[in-house]
Each structure stands twice: as structure tokens, then as C-alpha cells.
Amino acid sequence: MMFPEYYPLSEKKISALWNKCIFTLDANVLLSIYRYTPETRDSLFKVLQKLKSRVWITHQAALEYQDNRLGVIAEKERDYKTIKDCLDKKDKEIKHDLENTRHPYINREKIHKEITKVFKKIIKELDEIKDKHPKLLEKDTLREEIESLLRGKVSKPYSSKRLREIYEEGEKRYEEELPPGFKDNKKPGKKDFGDLIIWFQIIDKAKQRKSPV
């Protein structure tokens, strides 16, 4: 068939694909584990454990996970302060707006007092949640679980020669806006070629295993 990419796969082909394919994860999947609720995170780990024999990850995706892990953990730590600062800012804005409102039947002080009371309750709850938040910068139990899942399932890195070849090809592809990765061309250094490297590593794996990914 010409132009097969424009036609949907049959149910038979889809079933065969699911039954024999390799499941590979992007760095964002691994980093999102730090952003998910515990319930969502546990569900994802359960699914990955069931697929463990067919899970595999590119060296580039694993590298990007390691590079960005601490930043995501710190980001989640900052979220508590971000929300508290937001509440404090809104409280001051509400107080200012109420003070500039004049109405014979509206008790501005009472309204602001009730709002402040709710905000303080939320801030107290945030502090309690933060105290219970896992100290992942000290002991990253999530990384331990990820490493256990992916042990022996990460591809080898490309040689410097192969990387230079990809950079050269990437320059030409991005000029022509050929996916994957050309929308990352504003990232610093060679990081804009990350998706392209992942793409080639996946193709290599599919050829080696003679299996869909």
C-alpha cells in the first residue's frame, strides 16, 4: 500500500502490535512521577511493573531524567510558597478593594475577616502537608523505584562520532522544520537535539529487536 501512514491500522494489526511491542518512556513520563498524586503515581508504577519485561528506555531519555530530576523536586518544594504568596497577595488586594467600597448595608470589615480566616486555614493546611511531604532531596525513594524498574533496560550512549553525525543532520532537518525535535531548536547548546537522538535510538532498537515500539 502506498502512503500507509494515512490509513488506520486494522484491529488485527493493533492487537498484534500490543502483544509484541516494546514500551519506551520519555524523560517527561519519569519526571511527571514527581508531579503526580500518590494515587496516580502508584497506578502508573503498577502498570509499568506488569509491562516490565517489555519496558525499555533510550540512554538520552534516561540522561534527561537525571539532568532534570533535582529541578522538578525543587519545583514541587517551591509550589507551597507559590500558593501561600498567591493567597497573601489576594488577601491584600481584597482588603484594598473593600476599603474603596462604600455601601450602607455591607460590612466590609466582617467580609475581609471571614476571607482572611479561610486563607489562614488553607495556609495552615499547606504547612501541614509540606511537613509530611517526602524529603526527596535527601532520600529519593521514587528514583529508587524507577531504577529498580529500568535496571538493565537502558540503551548504551551513542559515540561522539555518532552524536556529531546527528547534530549535523539535525541542523539540516531543523532548517526544513522536519520532525522530531525542530521546535526545540531554541534550547541551549546541543539540548535541542535531544528528541532527535531519542528518535534514532528508538529506531535502532526496533531494528535490533525486529519489533514495533
N, CA and C of each residue as an Amber inpcrd file, in Angstrom:
protein
   639
   0.8410000  -1.1980000   0.0000000   0.0000000   0.0000000   0.0000000
   0.8780000   1.2510000   0.0000000   0.5380000   2.1950000  -0.8750000
   1.2360000   3.4770000  -0.8430000   0.6370000   4.3560000   0.2560000
   1.4700000   5.2020000   0.8580000   1.0370000   6.1370000   1.9130000
   0.3300000   5.4320000   3.0750000   0.9280000   4.3800000   3.6410000
   0.2570000   3.6510000   4.7340000   0.0290000   4.5250000   5.9610000
   0.8540000   5.5710000   6.1240000   0.7050000   6.4320000   7.3080000
  -0.6120000   7.2030000   7.3220000  -1.3110000   7.2270000   6.1910000
  -2.5790000   7.9530000   6.1210000  -3.7960000   7.0590000   6.3800000
  -3.5440000   5.7810000   6.6670000  -4.6390000   4.8380000   6.8620000
  -4.5700000   4.2200000   8.2640000  -5.7290000   4.0610000   8.9130000
  -5.7090000   3.4530000  10.2590000  -5.3320000   1.9830000  10.1880000
  -4.7060000   1.5030000  11.2600000  -4.3590000   0.0800000  11.3270000
  -5.6160000  -0.7410000  11.5860000  -5.6170000  -1.9520000  11.0900000
  -6.7350000  -2.8510000  11.3590000  -6.6910000  -3.2930000  12.8140000
  -7.8100000  -3.7780000  13.3070000  -7.8700000  -4.2750000  14.6800000
  -6.8690000  -5.4110000  14.8910000  -6.7040000  -6.2380000  13.8760000
  -5.7710000  -7.3590000  13.9550000  -4.3370000  -6.8640000  14.1270000
  -3.9650000  -5.8330000  13.3520000  -2.6120000  -5.2890000  13.4270000
  -2.3790000  -4.5740000  14.7620000  -3.4040000  -3.8760000  15.2280000
  -3.2810000  -3.1930000  16.5210000  -3.0900000  -4.2110000  17.6400000
  -3.8620000  -5.2890000  17.5790000  -3.7460000  -6.3360000  18.5940000
  -2.3580000  -6.9650000  18.5690000  -1.8460000  -7.2250000  17.3550000
  -0.5120000  -7.8170000  17.2230000   0.5610000  -6.8800000  17.7400000
   0.3760000  -5.5950000  17.4680000   1.3380000  -4.5980000  17.9330000
   1.4080000  -4.5930000  19.4620000   0.2360000  -4.5400000  20.1230000
   0.2060000  -4.5010000  21.5800000   0.7850000  -5.7650000  22.2030000
   0.6200000  -6.8770000  21.5070000   1.0760000  -8.1470000  22.0610000
   2.5800000  -8.3610000  21.9590000   3.2660000  -7.6500000  21.0520000
   4.6910000  -7.9020000  20.8640000   5.5620000  -6.6560000  20.9720000
   4.9540000  -5.4770000  21.1290000   5.7350000  -4.2390000  21.0640000
   6.5980000  -4.0110000  22.3080000   7.5770000  -3.1310000  22.1430000
   8.4000000  -2.6320000  23.2470000   7.7570000  -1.3450000  23.7370000
   7.6990000  -1.1460000  25.0410000   7.1990000   0.1020000  25.6060000
   8.3860000   0.9510000  26.0560000   8.5240000   2.1230000  25.4620000
   9.6260000   3.0070000  25.8440000   9.0790000   4.2940000  26.4420000
   9.8080000   4.8620000  27.3720000   9.3400000   6.0310000  28.1170000
  10.1960000   7.2490000  27.7970000   9.5270000   8.3830000  27.6570000
  10.2370000   9.6430000  27.5000000  10.6280000  10.1550000  28.8880000
  11.5930000  11.0600000  28.9310000  12.0230000  11.6220000  30.2210000
  10.8580000  12.2780000  30.9540000   9.9340000  12.8940000  30.2000000
   8.8100000  13.5850000  30.8400000   7.8940000  12.6340000  31.5960000
   7.8030000  11.3900000  31.1220000   6.9940000  10.4000000  31.8460000
   7.6070000  10.1430000  33.2230000   8.9230000   9.9790000  33.2410000
   9.6160000   9.7160000  34.5100000   9.5770000  10.9420000  35.4210000
   9.7440000  12.1270000  34.8590000   9.7320000  13.3500000  35.6700000
   8.3320000  13.6520000  36.1950000   7.3130000  13.2650000  35.4360000
   5.9360000  13.5110000  35.8850000   5.5790000  12.6850000  37.1130000
   6.3230000  11.6150000  37.3480000   6.0960000  10.8100000  38.5490000
   6.2320000  11.6720000  39.7990000   7.0970000  12.6910000  39.7380000
   7.2850000  13.6000000  40.8810000   6.1530000  14.6270000  40.9820000
   5.3540000  14.7430000  39.9290000   4.2710000  15.7320000  39.9150000
   2.9080000  15.1060000  40.1910000   2.7960000  13.7870000  40.0130000
   1.5230000  13.1120000  40.1710000   1.1140000  13.0000000  41.6390000
  -0.1870000  12.8370000  41.8500000  -0.6570000  12.4960000  43.1880000
  -0.1560000  11.0900000  43.5130000  -0.0530000  10.7490000  44.7950000
   0.3910000   9.3930000  45.1430000  -0.4520000   8.3010000  44.4880000
  -1.7780000   8.5430000  44.3600000  -2.6620000   7.5340000  43.7660000
  -2.3370000   7.3220000  42.2840000  -2.1620000   8.4220000  41.5560000
  -1.8370000   8.3160000  40.1310000  -0.4660000   7.6770000  39.9370000
   0.4760000   8.0800000  40.7770000   1.8330000   7.5450000  40.6980000
   1.8400000   6.0350000  40.9420000   1.1040000   5.6000000  41.9560000
   1.0480000   4.1660000  42.2620000   0.4260000   3.3800000  41.1150000
  -0.6060000   3.9720000  40.4900000  -1.2610000   3.3020000  39.3600000
  -0.2920000   3.1520000  38.1910000   0.4950000   4.1910000  37.9330000
   1.4700000   4.1270000  36.8480000   2.5210000   3.0570000  37.1180000
   3.0260000   3.0210000  38.3420000   4.0360000   2.0150000  38.6880000
   3.4820000   0.5930000  38.5500000   2.2120000   0.4200000  38.8990000
   1.5950000  -0.9140000  38.7750000   1.5310000  -1.3410000  37.3100000
   1.1600000  -0.4050000  36.4410000   1.0950000  -0.7060000  35.0120000
   2.4840000  -1.0440000  34.4810000   3.4720000  -0.2300000  34.8590000
   4.8370000  -0.4600000  34.3720000   5.4160000  -1.7670000  34.8900000
   5.0480000  -2.1320000  36.1170000   5.5190000  -3.4110000  36.6520000
   4.9530000  -4.5830000  35.8430000   3.6910000  -4.4620000  35.4150000
   3.0840000  -5.5330000  34.6170000   3.7350000  -5.6380000  33.2390000
   4.2270000  -4.4900000  32.7480000   4.8630000  -4.4560000  31.4280000
   6.3780000  -4.5820000  31.5120000   6.8860000  -4.8290000  32.6900000
   8.3250000  -4.7230000  32.9570000   9.1840000  -5.4900000  31.9570000
   8.7420000  -6.6520000  31.5420000   9.5590000  -7.4570000  30.6280000
   9.7040000  -6.8060000  29.2580000   8.8140000  -5.8620000  28.9380000
   8.8720000  -5.2120000  27.6260000   9.1490000  -3.7170000  27.7180000
   9.4690000  -3.2330000  28.9110000   9.8070000  -1.8180000  29.0760000
  11.2880000  -1.6130000  28.7800000  11.5830000  -0.5650000  28.0650000
  12.9650000  -0.2400000  27.6820000  13.0370000   1.2760000  27.5240000
  14.2040000   1.8740000  27.7550000  14.3280000   3.3280000  27.6780000
  15.6200000   3.7090000  26.9640000  15.5620000   4.7520000  26.1800000
  16.7570000   5.2260000  25.4780000  17.7220000   5.8640000  26.4730000
  18.9900000   5.8090000  26.1470000  20.0010000   6.4460000  27.0010000
  19.7370000   7.9470000  27.1100000  19.3130000   8.5720000  26.0210000
  19.0700000  10.0150000  26.0310000  17.9350000  10.3880000  26.9740000
  16.8490000   9.6080000  26.9660000  15.7280000   9.8850000  27.8600000
  16.1500000   9.7100000  29.3180000  16.9410000   8.6630000  29.5900000
  17.4330000   8.4370000  30.9510000  18.3390000   9.5780000  31.3950000
  19.1710000  10.0580000  30.4830000  20.0640000  11.1750000  30.7870000
  19.2700000  12.4450000  31.0920000  18.2380000  12.7180000  30.2910000
  17.4200000  13.9180000  30.5090000  16.6670000  13.8310000  31.8400000
  16.2540000  12.6200000  32.1970000  15.6130000  12.4370000  33.5130000
  16.5870000  12.7880000  34.6300000  17.8060000  12.2620000  34.5580000
  18.7960000  12.5380000  35.5980000  19.1530000  14.0370000  35.6450000
  19.2540000  14.6580000  34.4680000  19.6100000  16.0810000  34.4030000
  18.5500000  16.9720000  35.0450000  17.2780000  16.5740000  34.9080000
  16.1820000  17.4510000  35.3140000  15.5100000  17.0460000  36.6240000
  15.8870000  15.9140000  37.1710000  15.2310000  15.3800000  38.3690000
  15.2440000  16.3610000  39.5390000  16.4220000  16.8830000  39.8880000
  16.5150000  17.7830000  41.0430000  15.7040000  19.0560000  40.8310000
  15.6820000  19.5370000  39.5830000  14.9140000  20.7450000  39.2910000
  13.4310000  20.5510000  39.5170000  12.9060000  19.3710000  39.1400000
  11.4850000  19.0880000  39.3290000  11.1670000  18.9340000  40.8240000
  12.0520000  18.2660000  41.5570000  11.8430000  18.1280000  43.0080000
  11.8100000  19.4920000  43.6720000  12.7560000  20.3540000  43.3050000
  12.8000000  21.7090000  43.8710000  11.5650000  22.4990000  43.4740000
  11.1000000  22.2990000  42.2600000   9.8870000  22.9790000  41.7720000
   8.6950000  22.6260000  42.6490000   8.5530000  21.3430000  43.0130000
   7.4360000  20.9240000  43.8610000   7.5830000  21.4860000  45.2820000
   8.8140000  21.6370000  45.7400000   9.0340000  22.2540000  47.0550000
   8.5970000  23.7210000  47.0270000   8.8860000  24.4140000  45.9090000
   8.5490000  25.8400000  45.7790000   7.0480000  26.0730000  45.6400000
   6.3240000  25.0610000  45.1900000   4.8900000  25.2390000  44.9600000
   4.1470000  25.6440000  46.2250000   4.5900000  25.1500000  47.3710000
   3.9350000  25.5270000  48.6300000   4.0300000  27.0390000  48.8380000
   5.2190000  27.5780000  48.6820000   5.4330000  29.0110000  48.8600000
   4.6800000  29.8150000  47.7940000   4.6480000  29.2970000  46.5660000
   3.9500000  29.9940000  45.4850000   2.4770000  30.1780000  45.8140000
   1.8460000  29.1060000  46.3140000   0.4190000  29.1790000  46.6560000
   0.2020000  30.1100000  47.8440000   1.0710000  30.0160000  48.8490000
   0.9360000  30.8880000  50.0170000   1.1170000  32.3520000  49.6400000
   2.0950000  32.6380000  48.7840000   2.3020000  34.0160000  48.3170000
   1.0930000  34.5130000  47.5350000   0.4970000  33.6230000  46.7440000
  -0.6920000  33.9720000  45.9730000  -1.8500000  34.3400000  46.8990000
  -2.0660000  33.5390000  47.9460000  -3.1360000  33.8150000  48.9000000
  -2.8980000  35.1330000  49.6350000  -1.6440000  35.3610000  50.0290000
  -1.3040000  36.6110000  50.7180000  -1.5580000  37.8150000  49.8160000
  -1.1800000  37.6970000  48.5580000  -1.3940000  38.7830000  47.5970000
  -2.8780000  39.0540000  47.3850000  -3.6570000  37.9950000  47.2350000
  -5.0970000  38.1560000  47.0250000  -5.7730000  38.7620000  48.2470000
  -5.3090000  38.3630000  49.4370000  -5.8750000  38.9200000  50.6690000
  -5.6700000  40.4320000  50.7150000  -4.4900000  40.8790000  50.3530000
  -4.2070000  42.3210000  50.3430000  -5.0080000  43.0440000  49.2690000
  -5.1820000  42.3950000  48.1180000  -5.9650000  43.0010000  47.0420000
  -7.4260000  43.1280000  47.4510000  -7.9480000  42.0790000  48.0720000
  -9.3480000  42.1100000  48.5230000  -9.5450000  43.1990000  49.5680000
  -8.6230000  43.2880000  50.5140000  -8.7060000  44.3250000  51.5490000
  -8.7020000  45.7120000  50.9260000  -7.8250000  45.9360000  49.9540000
  -7.7380000  47.2320000  49.2680000  -9.0440000  47.5560000  48.5440000
  -9.5810000  46.5540000  47.8210000 -10.8200000  46.7870000  47.0690000
 -12.0000000  47.0510000  47.9970000 -12.0470000  46.3210000  49.1050000
 -13.1460000  46.5350000  50.0580000 -13.0620000  47.9150000  50.6920000
 -11.8580000  48.3600000  50.9870000 -11.6890000  49.6790000  51.6030000
 -12.1350000  50.8000000  50.6690000 -12.1300000  50.5270000  49.3770000
 -12.5600000  51.5290000  48.4020000 -14.0260000  51.3620000  48.0030000
 -14.7130000  50.5140000  48.7590000 -16.1440000  50.3120000  48.5060000
 -16.9520000  50.9390000  49.6380000 -17.9590000  51.6840000  49.2680000
 -18.8290000  52.3190000  50.2720000 -20.2560000  51.8640000  50.0340000
 -20.8320000  51.2040000  51.0640000 -22.2130000  50.7440000  50.9340000
 -22.8260000  50.6950000  52.3360000 -24.0210000  51.2390000  52.4770000
 -24.6190000  51.3230000  53.8240000 -24.9680000  49.9830000  54.4480000
 -25.1220000  48.9200000  53.6230000 -25.5480000  47.6350000  54.1680000
 -24.4800000  46.5360000  54.0620000 -23.3110000  46.9120000  53.6600000
 -22.2400000  45.9220000  53.5250000 -21.1810000  46.1690000  54.5880000
 -20.9380000  45.1410000  55.3880000 -19.9280000  45.2340000  56.4480000
 -18.5890000  44.7610000  55.8720000 -17.7960000  45.7070000  55.4130000
 -16.5400000  45.3840000  54.7430000 -15.5660000  44.6590000  55.6670000
 -15.4920000  45.1310000  56.9110000 -14.5630000  44.5320000  57.8700000
 -14.9110000  43.0640000  58.1320000 -16.1970000  42.7840000  58.2440000
 -16.6330000  41.4160000  58.5130000 -16.2940000  40.5030000  57.3250000
 -16.5510000  41.0050000  56.1160000 -16.2540000  40.2120000  54.9100000
 -14.7680000  39.8740000  54.8440000 -13.9400000  40.8990000  55.0630000
 -12.4970000  40.6690000  54.9780000 -12.0170000  39.7170000  56.0780000
 -12.6040000  39.8550000  57.2380000 -12.2260000  38.9830000  58.3530000
 -12.5280000  37.5220000  58.0250000 -13.6880000  37.2610000  57.4090000
 -14.0750000  35.8960000  57.0540000 -13.1520000  35.3290000  55.9690000
 -12.8280000  36.1780000  54.9950000 -11.9400000  35.7350000  53.9210000
 -10.5490000  35.4110000  54.4620000 -10.0340000  36.2900000  55.3300000
  -8.7180000  36.0780000  55.9230000  -8.6940000  34.7950000  56.7420000
  -9.7770000  34.5350000  57.4210000  -9.8940000  33.3250000  58.2360000
  -9.7540000  32.0730000  57.3610000 -10.4270000  32.0780000  56.2060000
 -10.3540000  30.9350000  55.2830000  -8.9310000  30.7930000  54.7330000
  -8.3250000  31.9310000  54.3420000  -6.9740000  31.8980000  53.7970000
  -5.9790000  31.3500000  54.8240000  -6.1120000  31.7570000  56.0690000
  -5.2140000  31.2790000  57.1230000  -5.3790000  29.7780000  57.3370000
  -6.6270000  29.3030000  57.2380000  -6.8980000  27.8720000  57.3890000
  -6.1940000  27.0860000  56.2710000  -6.2900000  27.5980000  55.0390000
  -5.6530000  26.9320000  53.8940000  -4.1370000  26.9280000  54.0570000
  -3.5740000  28.0520000  54.4870000  -2.1230000  28.1500000  54.6710000
  -1.6500000  27.1730000  55.7470000  -2.4260000  27.0500000  56.8080000
  -2.0710000  26.1020000  57.8650000  -2.0720000  24.6750000  57.3270000
  -3.0710000  24.3460000  56.5090000  -3.1480000  23.0110000  55.9190000
  -1.9710000  22.7680000  54.9800000  -1.5850000  23.8070000  54.2230000
  -0.4280000  23.6910000  53.3250000   0.8480000  23.4020000  54.1110000
   1.0130000  24.0710000  55.2430000   2.1970000  23.8470000  56.0760000
   2.2240000  22.4210000  56.6130000   1.0490000  21.9010000  56.9700000
   0.9720000  20.5280000  57.4740000   1.2980000  19.5180000  56.3800000
   0.8010000  19.7910000  55.1660000   1.0930000  18.9030000  54.0350000
   2.5810000  18.9390000  53.7100000   3.1570000  20.1540000  53.7300000
   4.5780000  20.3000000  53.4250000   5.4360000  19.5220000  54.4180000
   5.0450000  19.5460000  55.6970000   5.8000000  18.8110000  56.7260000
   5.7980000  17.3060000  56.4540000   4.7170000  16.8190000  55.8080000
   4.5970000  15.3940000  55.5260000   5.1720000  15.0290000  54.1490000
   5.5020000  16.0460000  53.3670000   5.9970000  15.8020000  52.0040000
   7.3330000  15.0550000  52.0730000   7.4690000  13.9820000  51.2900000
   8.7420000  13.2280000  51.3090000   9.9330000  14.1310000  51.0110000
  10.9990000  13.9810000  51.7770000  12.2120000  14.7830000  51.5810000
  13.0670000  14.1150000  50.4880000  12.6250000  14.2940000  49.2630000
  13.2480000  13.5920000  48.1420000  14.6450000  14.0970000  47.8230000
  14.9770000  15.3040000  48.2410000  16.3420000  15.7970000  48.0300000
  17.3260000  15.0510000  48.9290000  16.8190000  14.5170000  50.0380000
  17.6620000  13.7740000  50.9650000  17.6750000  12.2780000  50.6310000
  16.4980000  11.7310000  50.3630000  16.3830000  10.3030000  50.0160000
  15.2830000  10.1600000  48.9740000  15.6900000   9.9500000  47.7480000
  14.7410000   9.8960000  46.6460000  14.2360000   8.4650000  46.4480000
  13.1590000   8.1350000  47.1610000  12.5800000   6.7940000  47.0610000
  11.9560000   6.5490000  45.6880000  11.5120000   7.6250000  45.0380000
  10.9220000   7.4720000  43.7070000  11.9900000   7.0610000  42.6970000
  13.1640000   7.6810000  42.7920000  14.2410000   7.3060000  41.8780000
  14.6470000   5.8520000  42.1140000  14.6480000   5.4220000  43.3650000
  14.9890000   4.0390000  43.6620000  14.0220000   3.0780000  42.9650000
  12.7250000   3.4450000  42.9610000  11.7250000   2.5910000  42.3200000
  11.8820000   2.6170000  40.7950000  12.1700000   3.8020000  40.2610000
  12.4030000   3.9320000  38.8160000  13.6210000   3.1250000  38.3980000
  14.7110000   3.2340000  39.1700000  15.9400000   2.4990000  38.8430000
  15.7170000   0.9880000  38.9140000  14.9230000   0.5540000  39.8820000
  14.6170000  -0.8770000  40.0000000  13.8500000  -1.3570000  38.7700000
  12.9340000  -0.5300000  38.3070000  12.1160000  -0.8790000  37.1370000
  12.9470000  -0.9390000  35.8620000  13.9220000  -0.0060000  35.7510000
  14.6650000   0.1480000  34.4940000  16.0630000  -0.4670000  34.5300000
  16.4020000  -1.1640000  35.5990000  17.7410000  -1.7430000  35.7050000
  17.9950000  -2.7160000  34.5480000  19.0680000  -2.4520000  33.7990000
  19.4050000  -3.2910000  32.6640000  18.5590000  -3.0450000  31.4360000
  17.7480000  -1.9860000  31.4490000  16.8290000  -1.7090000  30.3450000
  17.0970000  -0.3620000  29.6850000  18.2820000   0.1950000  29.8960000
  18.6550000   1.4830000  29.2980000  19.6630000   1.2290000  28.1820000
  19.4400000   1.8430000  27.0380000  20.3520000   1.6240000  25.9110000
  21.7180000   2.2440000  26.1890000  22.7050000   1.8190000  25.4420000
  24.0440000   2.3980000  25.5700000  24.0780000   3.7690000  24.9110000
  24.9420000   4.6680000  25.3890000  25.0360000   6.0010000  24.7670000
  25.6570000   5.9200000  23.3830000  25.3340000   6.8860000  22.5710000
  25.9750000   6.9730000  21.2650000  27.4200000   7.4280000  21.4200000
  28.2420000   7.0520000  20.4750000  29.6280000   7.5240000  20.4640000
  29.6510000   9.0010000  20.0830000  30.7680000   9.6600000  20.3540000
  30.9150000  11.0780000  19.9870000  30.7660000  11.2550000  18.4760000
  31.2830000  10.2940000  17.7320000  31.1920000  10.3620000  16.2680000
  29.7410000  10.3130000  15.8140000  28.9590000   9.3810000  16.3910000
  27.5440000   9.2550000  16.0040000  26.7670000  10.5070000  16.4100000
  27.0720000  11.0610000  17.5680000  26.3900000  12.2780000  18.0050000
  26.6770000  13.4350000  17.0620000  27.9270000  13.5610000  16.6190000
  28.2720000  14.6320000  15.6770000  27.4900000  14.4770000  14.3740000
  27.3170000  13.2290000  13.9380000  26.5470000  12.9770000  12.7220000
  25.0920000  13.4190000  12.8980000  24.5340000  13.1340000  14.0780000
  23.1450000  13.5190000  14.3500000  23.0090000  15.0370000  14.4370000
  23.9850000  15.6960000  15.0620000  23.9440000  17.1600000  15.1380000
  23.9490000  17.7750000  13.7430000  24.7910000  17.2270000  12.8770000
  24.8810000  17.7540000  11.5150000  23.5710000  17.5290000  10.7540000
  23.0270000  16.3370000  10.8910000  21.7540000  16.0490000  10.2320000
  20.6380000  16.8910000  10.8390000  20.6970000  17.0590000  12.1760000
  19.6820000  17.8460000  12.8600000  19.6420000  19.2870000  12.3770000
  20.8050000  19.8650000  12.1390000  20.8630000  21.2480000  11.6480000
  20.0700000  21.3690000  10.3400000  20.2660000  20.3990000   9.4370000
  19.5700000  20.4380000   8.1500000  18.0750000  20.1870000   8.3260000
  17.7300000  19.2090000   9.1770000  16.3150000  18.8740000   9.3980000
  15.5710000  20.0530000  10.0150000  16.2020000  20.7180000  10.9650000
  15.5210000  21.7990000  11.6580000  15.3220000  23.0070000  10.7550000
  16.2640000  23.2090000   9.8360000  16.0990000  24.2950000   8.8690000
  14.8440000  24.0640000   8.0150000  14.5590000  22.8050000   7.7480000
  13.3920000  22.4480000   6.9440000  12.1700000  22.1240000   7.8110000
  12.3290000  22.2890000   9.1320000  11.2520000  22.0280000  10.1010000
  10.7210000  20.5950000   9.9810000  11.6540000  19.6650000   9.8800000
  11.2980000  18.2500000   9.8320000  11.2950000  17.6880000  11.2490000
  10.1980000  17.0800000  11.6700000  10.1830000  16.4770000  12.9990000
  10.9980000  15.1920000  13.0190000  11.3630000  14.6980000  14.1870000
  11.0370000  15.2650000  15.5000000  12.0780000  16.2720000  15.9800000
  11.6510000  17.1520000  16.8970000  12.6010000  17.9770000  17.6240000
  12.8410000  19.3710000  17.1100000  12.3740000  19.7190000  15.9030000
  12.7600000  21.0220000  15.3730000  12.1910000  22.1850000  16.1860000
  11.1040000  21.9390000  16.9360000  10.5500000  23.0110000  17.7690000
  11.3930000  23.2760000  19.0180000  12.3880000  22.4180000  19.2650000
  13.3010000  22.6110000  20.3980000  14.5540000  23.3780000  20.0020000
  14.5750000  23.9290000  18.7900000  15.8290000  24.4970000  18.2770000
  16.2950000  25.7560000  19.0010000  15.5390000  26.2090000  20.0080000
  15.9790000  27.3700000  20.7860000  16.5690000  26.9680000  22.1350000
  16.6310000  25.6630000  22.3840000  17.2430000  25.2000000  23.6270000
  18.7540000  25.4270000  23.5470000  19.3970000  25.6610000  24.7080000
  20.8330000  25.9560000  24.6920000  21.6960000  24.7680000  24.3030000
  22.8650000  25.0710000  23.7090000  23.8300000  24.0290000  23.3850000
  23.2640000  22.9900000  22.4540000  23.5660000  21.7310000  22.7590000
  23.0960000  20.6290000  21.9230000  21.8160000  19.9970000  22.4710000
  21.2140000  20.6280000  23.4880000  20.0000000  20.0620000  24.0780000
  18.8370000  20.0820000  23.0970000  18.9360000  20.9310000  22.0720000
  17.8490000  20.9860000  21.0970000  17.7750000  19.7230000  20.2460000
  18.8030000  18.8610000  20.3290000  18.7930000  17.6270000  19.5450000
  18.3640000  16.4120000  20.3680000  17.8980000  16.6370000  21.5800000
  17.5290000  15.5240000  22.4630000  16.4740000  14.6090000  21.8690000
  15.3830000  15.1840000  21.3500000  14.3060000  14.3630000  20.7810000
  14.7680000  13.6050000  19.5430000  15.6400000  14.2270000  18.7710000
  16.1580000  13.5730000  17.5690000  17.0310000  12.3740000  17.9410000
  17.8440000  12.5500000  18.9840000  18.6780000  11.4390000  19.4610000
  17.8010000  10.2880000  19.9410000  16.7630000  10.6200000  20.7150000
  15.8250000   9.6030000  21.2030000  15.1920000   8.8590000  20.0300000
  14.8080000   9.6010000  19.0180000  14.1570000   9.0290000  17.8320000
  15.0720000   8.0010000  17.1590000  16.3390000   8.3690000  16.9630000
  17.2840000   7.4540000  16.3270000  17.5510000   6.2320000  17.2140000
  17.6400000   6.4420000  18.5210000  17.8840000   5.3110000  19.4250000
  16.7030000   4.3450000  19.4320000  15.4840000   4.8730000  19.3060000
  14.3010000   4.0080000  19.2250000  14.3090000   3.2100000  17.9210000
  14.6590000   3.8710000  16.8190000  14.7290000   3.1840000  15.5220000
  15.7620000   2.0550000  15.5790000  16.9130000   2.3410000  16.1830000
  17.9530000   1.3080000  16.3150000  17.4330000   0.1010000  17.0890000
  16.7010000   0.3640000  18.1630000  16.1710000  -0.7190000  18.9950000
  15.1370000  -1.5440000  18.2210000  14.2730000  -0.8540000  17.4810000
  13.2490000  -1.5550000  16.7040000  13.8810000  -2.4590000  15.6570000
  14.9510000  -1.9720000  15.0190000  15.6600000  -2.7820000  14.0090000
  16.3370000  -3.9850000  14.6680000  16.9620000  -3.7350000  15.8050000
  17.6750000  -4.8040000  16.5110000  16.7420000  -5.9050000  16.9620000
  15.6030000  -5.4990000  17.5540000  14.6330000  -6.4750000  18.0740000
  13.6380000  -6.9630000  17.0310000  13.6160000  -6.2490000  15.8830000
  12.6060000  -6.5430000  14.8620000  11.2140000  -6.5290000  15.4870000
  10.9690000  -5.4530000  16.2030000   9.7180000  -5.3400000  16.9480000
   9.2080000  -3.9020000  16.8910000   7.8700000  -3.7200000  16.8980000
   7.3250000  -2.3610000  16.9750000   7.5940000  -1.7760000  18.3570000
   7.5930000  -0.4520000  18.4260000   7.8680000   0.2420000  19.6890000
   6.7190000   1.1850000  19.9900000
